[in-house]
Amino acid sequence: MTVTTTTSNDFATDEARWTAVQRRDSAADGQFWYSVRTTGVYCRPSCGARPALRANIGFHASTTAAEQAGFRPCLRCKPDQPPLAERHAALVERICRVIEAADTQPDLLTLAEAANLSQFHLHRIFKAHTGVTPKAYAAAQRQRRVQQNLVREATVTDAIYAAGFNSSGRFYATSQGALGMTPTAFRAGGKGATIRFAIAQCSLGAILTASTDVGICAILLGDDPDALARELQDRFPKAELIGAEPAYEETVAKVIGLVEAPELGLDLPLDVRGTAFQQRVWQALRTIPAGRKVSYTELAQMVGAPKSVRAVAGACAANALAVAIPCHRVVRTDGSLSGYRWGVQRKQALLEREGGK
């Protein structure tokens, strides 16, 4: 994978700067600014305004230099402020805090007024940066509150209303997908849920495979079999964990086969639980063929959220189905291996046996 890095040397001449202005090259932003004699304003290279004639264009090393030369900042690209991407990121972060602090789910109009933007503009910016709509983000926050409140509140109903749902019916309509089981079972630490599991050895060390009635819910790798069992037990301390059943050996064998030869794939159903955005990322990961590597930036583009690289990386880290959801095929932009939930050495081994390039 070839990586191109832009430096100030790429814009060392006026000819290179003028070319960047004509292309509205955002990579040149912060490297230089240009001014227009006929309008008296200065802009960043990526400004969307129609470029003036070359004869009227001047270049400056800083906003201070441009203003000392008598030019004022463009009202369109706001060159005296942080880059648009940074301003949008700060805006989205602020709106996320508004959503998280609200007792009830705020509607888009309320959020738009808080952002001083139109509803359409806020919706577009928020989804571009987070990968989900404000409504989906707010729903995920309410689901998280329910999980927390199920432990603290006296009853399930109290937990649902404390999380901001105005009726229990609306919550129950989505609770199974959000919690992986009924709220009562979740509140009881998984009581009433049945999870079959087994721990075996493969070429990458110990491997734990666990399944609900829906499908495989966990494939964990590690060095210590006991630690893997504790991790499963800690998630649902009161669930019925059934281990070492002869009938489950076929499932374990298929999972081990996947680890040893990832290119073969897995034809077993999965019980995948996560937020709407995580689900999108995990679904995209499953479309990446064995032997291919993508960067976190490319993966963000695949899920339609090119500005949500950090959120994409977080979804990869939250994956509990090793190899079946192949987050090991995601690497840094320069091709190097970043952190992997089950260790970078295992990630390297999986890529080598796939012949990843």
C-alpha positions as CSV (number, residue, x, y, z in Angstrom):
1,M,0.0,0.0,0.0
2,T,1.5,3.3,-1.1
3,V,0.9,6.3,1.2
4,T,1.3,9.9,0.0
5,T,2.1,12.5,2.7
6,T,1.7,16.2,1.9
7,T,4.3,18.6,3.4
8,S,5.0,22.3,3.1
9,N,7.7,21.5,0.5
10,D,4.9,20.5,-1.9
11,F,3.7,24.1,-2.0
12,A,7.1,25.8,-2.0
13,T,6.6,27.7,-5.3
14,D,3.8,30.1,-6.4
15,E,3.1,27.8,-9.3
16,A,2.4,24.8,-6.9
17,R,0.3,27.1,-4.7
18,W,-1.8,28.3,-7.6
19,T,-2.4,24.8,-8.8
20,A,-3.6,23.9,-5.3
21,V,-6.0,26.9,-5.3
22,Q,-7.4,25.8,-8.7
23,R,-8.0,22.3,-7.4
24,R,-9.3,23.6,-4.0
25,D,-6.8,21.2,-2.4
26,S,-7.7,20.8,1.2
27,A,-4.2,19.2,1.8
28,A,-2.8,22.7,1.3
29,D,-4.9,24.2,4.1
30,G,-2.6,25.5,6.8
31,Q,0.4,25.4,4.5
32,F,-0.4,28.8,3.0
33,W,-3.2,31.3,2.4
34,Y,-4.1,33.3,-0.7
35,S,-5.5,36.8,-1.1
36,V,-7.5,38.5,-3.9
37,R,-6.6,42.1,-4.6
38,T,-9.9,43.0,-6.3
39,T,-12.0,41.9,-3.3
40,G,-9.6,42.6,-0.4
41,V,-10.2,39.2,1.2
42,Y,-7.9,36.2,1.9
43,C,-8.9,32.6,1.8
44,R,-7.7,29.1,2.6
45,P,-6.7,27.0,-0.6
46,S,-9.8,24.9,-0.3
47,C,-12.2,27.8,-0.4
48,G,-15.3,27.0,-2.5
49,A,-15.4,30.5,-4.1
50,R,-14.5,30.8,-7.7
51,P,-10.8,31.6,-8.0
52,A,-10.0,35.1,-9.2
53,L,-7.6,35.8,-12.1
54,R,-4.1,34.7,-11.4
55,A,-2.8,38.2,-11.8
56,N,-4.9,39.3,-8.8
57,I,-3.8,36.5,-6.5
58,G,-1.2,36.8,-3.8
59,F,0.2,34.2,-1.4
60,H,0.9,34.4,2.4
61,A,2.6,32.2,4.9
62,S,0.1,33.0,7.7
63,T,-3.2,34.6,8.4
64,T,-1.3,37.3,10.3
65,A,0.8,38.1,7.2
66,A,-2.3,38.3,5.1
67,E,-4.0,40.7,7.5
68,Q,-0.9,42.8,7.9
69,A,-1.0,43.2,4.1
70,G,-4.4,44.7,4.5
71,F,-6.7,41.8,3.6
72,R,-9.7,40.6,5.7
73,P,-10.8,37.0,6.2
74,C,-13.2,35.4,3.7
75,L,-16.7,35.0,5.2
76,R,-17.2,31.7,3.2
77,C,-14.1,29.7,4.2
78,K,-13.3,31.5,7.4
79,P,-9.5,31.2,7.1
80,D,-8.9,32.8,10.5
81,Q,-10.7,30.0,12.3
82,P,-9.8,26.3,12.7
83,P,-10.3,24.1,9.7
84,L,-13.9,23.2,8.9
85,A,-13.4,19.6,9.8
86,E,-12.2,20.6,13.3
87,R,-15.1,23.0,13.7
88,H,-17.6,20.3,12.7
89,A,-15.9,17.8,15.1
90,A,-16.2,20.2,18.0
91,L,-19.8,20.9,17.1
92,V,-20.7,17.2,16.9
93,E,-19.0,16.6,20.2
94,R,-21.0,19.4,21.8
95,I,-24.3,18.0,20.4
96,C,-23.4,14.5,21.7
97,R,-23.0,16.0,25.2
98,V,-26.4,17.7,24.8
99,I,-28.0,14.4,23.9
100,E,-26.3,12.5,26.7
101,A,-27.3,15.1,29.3
102,A,-31.0,15.3,28.2
103,D,-33.6,13.6,30.4
104,T,-35.7,12.7,27.4
105,Q,-34.6,12.2,23.8
106,P,-34.3,15.7,22.1
107,D,-35.8,16.0,18.7
108,L,-33.8,17.3,15.7
109,L,-35.2,20.8,15.8
110,T,-34.1,21.2,19.4
111,L,-30.6,20.0,18.6
112,A,-30.4,22.2,15.5
113,E,-31.3,25.3,17.5
114,A,-28.6,24.4,20.0
115,A,-26.1,24.1,17.1
116,N,-27.5,27.3,15.5
117,L,-27.9,25.3,12.2
118,S,-30.7,24.1,10.0
119,Q,-32.0,20.7,10.8
120,F,-30.8,19.4,7.4
121,H,-27.3,20.8,7.9
122,L,-26.9,19.4,11.4
123,H,-28.2,16.0,10.3
124,R,-25.7,15.8,7.5
125,I,-22.7,16.9,9.6
126,F,-23.6,14.7,12.5
127,K,-23.9,11.6,10.4
128,A,-20.7,12.3,8.5
129,H,-18.7,12.5,11.7
130,T,-20.4,9.7,13.8
131,G,-21.7,7.4,11.1
132,V,-25.2,7.5,12.6
133,T,-28.0,10.0,12.8
134,P,-28.7,12.1,15.9
135,K,-31.8,10.1,16.5
136,A,-29.9,6.8,16.3
137,Y,-27.2,8.2,18.6
138,A,-29.8,9.3,21.1
139,A,-31.5,5.9,21.0
140,A,-28.2,4.2,21.7
141,Q,-27.6,6.5,24.7
142,R,-31.1,5.6,26.0
143,Q,-30.4,1.9,25.6
144,R,-27.1,2.3,27.5
145,R,-29.0,4.1,30.3
146,V,-31.4,1.2,30.5
147,Q,-28.5,-1.2,30.9
148,Q,-27.1,0.9,33.7
149,N,-30.4,1.5,35.4
150,L,-31.4,-2.2,35.3
151,V,-28.7,-2.7,37.9
152,R,-29.7,0.3,40.0
153,E,-33.5,0.7,39.8
154,A,-36.0,-1.2,41.9
155,T,-37.9,-2.5,38.9
156,V,-37.5,-3.0,35.2
157,T,-40.2,-0.4,34.6
158,D,-38.4,2.2,36.7
159,A,-35.2,1.6,34.7
160,I,-37.0,2.1,31.4
161,Y,-38.7,5.3,32.4
162,A,-35.5,6.6,34.1
163,A,-33.7,6.1,30.8
164,G,-36.1,8.5,29.0
165,F,-38.6,6.2,27.4
166,N,-42.1,7.5,27.7
167,S,-43.6,4.1,27.4
168,S,-42.4,0.6,28.2
169,G,-43.9,-0.7,24.9
170,R,-41.5,1.4,22.8
171,F,-38.5,0.0,24.7
172,Y,-39.6,-3.6,24.5
173,A,-40.0,-3.3,20.8
174,T,-36.2,-3.0,20.5
175,S,-34.9,-4.5,23.8
176,Q,-34.0,-7.9,22.5
177,G,-31.6,-6.5,19.9
178,A,-30.1,-4.0,22.3
179,L,-29.6,-6.3,25.2
180,G,-29.4,-9.7,23.6
181,M,-32.1,-11.0,25.9
182,T,-35.1,-9.7,27.8
183,P,-34.6,-6.8,30.2
184,T,-35.5,-9.0,33.2
185,A,-32.9,-11.6,32.2
186,F,-30.3,-8.9,31.6
187,R,-31.1,-7.3,35.0
188,A,-30.6,-10.7,36.6
189,G,-27.1,-11.1,35.1
190,G,-28.4,-13.3,32.3
191,K,-30.5,-15.4,34.5
192,G,-32.7,-17.7,32.3
193,A,-30.4,-17.3,29.3
194,T,-28.5,-20.4,28.1
195,I,-25.0,-20.1,26.6
196,R,-23.1,-23.1,25.4
197,F,-19.4,-22.8,25.3
198,A,-16.2,-24.8,25.0
199,I,-12.5,-24.0,25.3
200,A,-10.0,-25.7,23.0
201,Q,-6.5,-25.1,21.7
202,C,-5.5,-23.9,18.2
203,S,-2.3,-22.6,16.6
204,L,-2.9,-19.2,18.1
205,G,-3.3,-20.4,21.7
206,A,-6.5,-21.0,23.7
207,I,-9.8,-20.3,22.0
208,L,-13.3,-20.0,23.5
209,T,-16.4,-20.4,21.4
210,A,-19.8,-19.6,22.9
211,S,-23.3,-19.7,21.4
212,T,-26.8,-18.7,22.3
213,D,-29.9,-20.2,20.6
214,V,-29.5,-17.5,17.9
215,G,-25.9,-18.3,17.0
216,I,-22.2,-17.9,17.9
217,C,-22.0,-14.9,20.3
218,A,-18.3,-15.0,21.2
219,I,-15.0,-16.2,19.8
220,L,-12.2,-15.3,22.2
221,L,-8.5,-15.9,21.8
222,G,-5.9,-15.8,24.6
223,D,-3.1,-17.5,26.4
224,D,-5.0,-18.4,29.6
225,P,-8.1,-20.7,29.2
226,D,-9.3,-19.7,32.7
227,A,-9.2,-16.0,31.8
228,L,-11.3,-16.6,28.7
229,A,-13.9,-18.5,30.8
230,R,-14.0,-15.7,33.4
231,E,-14.5,-13.1,30.7
232,L,-17.6,-15.0,29.4
233,Q,-18.9,-15.5,33.0
234,D,-18.3,-11.8,33.9
235,R,-20.6,-10.7,31.1
236,F,-23.5,-12.8,32.3
237,P,-22.8,-14.1,35.8
238,K,-26.2,-15.6,36.2
239,A,-26.7,-17.1,32.8
240,E,-26.7,-20.9,32.5
241,L,-23.3,-21.7,31.0
242,I,-23.1,-25.2,29.6
243,G,-19.7,-26.4,28.8
244,A,-18.0,-29.4,27.1
245,E,-21.1,-30.9,25.5
246,P,-20.2,-33.5,22.9
247,A,-22.9,-32.1,20.5
248,Y,-21.1,-28.7,20.6
249,E,-17.8,-30.2,19.4
250,E,-18.8,-29.8,15.7
251,T,-19.3,-26.0,16.2
252,V,-15.9,-25.7,17.9
253,A,-14.2,-27.7,15.2
254,K,-15.6,-25.3,12.5
255,V,-14.4,-22.3,14.4
256,I,-10.9,-23.7,14.8
257,G,-11.0,-24.5,11.1
258,L,-11.7,-20.9,10.5
259,V,-8.8,-19.8,12.5
260,E,-6.4,-22.2,10.8
261,A,-7.7,-21.4,7.3
262,P,-9.6,-18.1,7.4
263,E,-10.1,-18.1,3.6
264,L,-12.6,-21.0,4.0
265,G,-15.1,-18.8,5.8
266,L,-17.7,-19.8,8.4
267,D,-21.1,-21.1,7.5
268,L,-22.6,-20.9,11.0
269,P,-25.1,-18.3,12.2
270,L,-23.8,-15.5,14.4
271,D,-25.4,-13.7,17.3
272,V,-23.9,-10.3,16.8
273,R,-24.8,-7.6,19.4
274,G,-23.8,-4.0,19.2
275,T,-24.9,-0.5,18.4
276,A,-26.3,0.4,15.0
277,F,-23.0,1.9,13.9
278,Q,-21.0,-1.1,15.2
279,Q,-23.3,-3.4,13.3
280,R,-22.6,-1.5,10.1
281,V,-18.9,-1.7,10.7
282,W,-19.0,-5.4,11.5
283,Q,-21.1,-6.1,8.4
284,A,-18.6,-4.2,6.2
285,L,-15.7,-6.2,7.8
286,R,-17.4,-9.5,6.7
287,T,-17.3,-8.3,3.1
288,I,-13.5,-8.0,3.1
289,P,-12.1,-11.1,1.4
290,A,-9.3,-13.2,2.9
291,G,-5.9,-11.9,1.7
292,R,-7.0,-8.3,1.4
293,K,-6.2,-5.6,3.9
294,V,-7.9,-2.2,4.2
295,S,-7.0,0.9,6.3
296,Y,-9.3,2.3,9.0
297,T,-9.9,5.2,6.6
298,E,-11.0,2.9,3.8
299,L,-13.3,1.0,6.2
300,A,-14.9,4.3,7.2
301,Q,-15.5,5.0,3.6
302,M,-17.0,1.6,3.1
303,V,-19.6,2.2,5.8
304,G,-20.4,5.7,4.4
305,A,-18.8,7.6,7.3
306,P,-15.5,8.8,5.9
307,K,-14.9,11.3,8.8
308,S,-15.6,8.6,11.5
309,V,-12.3,6.9,11.4
310,R,-11.9,6.9,15.2
311,A,-15.5,5.5,15.7
312,V,-14.7,2.8,13.1
313,A,-11.5,1.8,15.1
314,G,-13.6,1.7,18.2
315,A,-16.1,-0.7,16.6
316,C,-13.2,-2.9,15.5
317,A,-11.9,-3.0,19.1
318,A,-15.4,-3.9,20.4
319,N,-15.7,-7.0,18.2
320,A,-16.0,-10.1,20.2
321,L,-16.1,-12.6,17.3
322,A,-12.4,-13.1,16.4
323,V,-11.8,-14.1,12.8
324,A,-15.5,-14.6,12.1
325,I,-15.8,-10.8,11.9
326,P,-12.3,-10.2,10.5
327,C,-11.1,-7.0,12.1
328,H,-7.6,-8.4,11.8
329,R,-7.7,-7.3,8.1
330,V,-7.8,-3.6,9.1
331,V,-4.4,-1.9,9.3
332,R,-3.0,1.6,9.6
333,T,-2.8,3.9,6.5
334,D,0.9,3.1,6.2
335,G,0.2,-0.6,6.2
336,S,1.6,-1.2,9.7
337,L,-0.4,-3.2,12.3
338,S,-2.2,-1.4,15.1
339,G,-3.6,-2.7,18.3
340,Y,-5.6,-5.9,18.1
341,R,-7.9,-7.1,20.9
342,W,-6.2,-10.5,21.0
343,G,-2.6,-9.3,20.4
344,V,-0.7,-7.9,17.4
345,Q,1.2,-11.2,17.0
346,R,-2.0,-13.1,16.4
347,K,-3.1,-10.4,14.0
348,Q,0.2,-10.9,12.1
349,A,-0.2,-14.6,12.1
350,L,-3.7,-14.5,10.7
351,L,-2.7,-12.1,7.9
352,E,0.4,-14.3,7.0
353,R,-1.7,-17.4,6.7
354,E,-4.2,-15.5,4.5
355,G,-1.3,-14.2,2.4
356,G,-2.6,-10.7,3.0
357,K,-1.3,-7.9,0.9
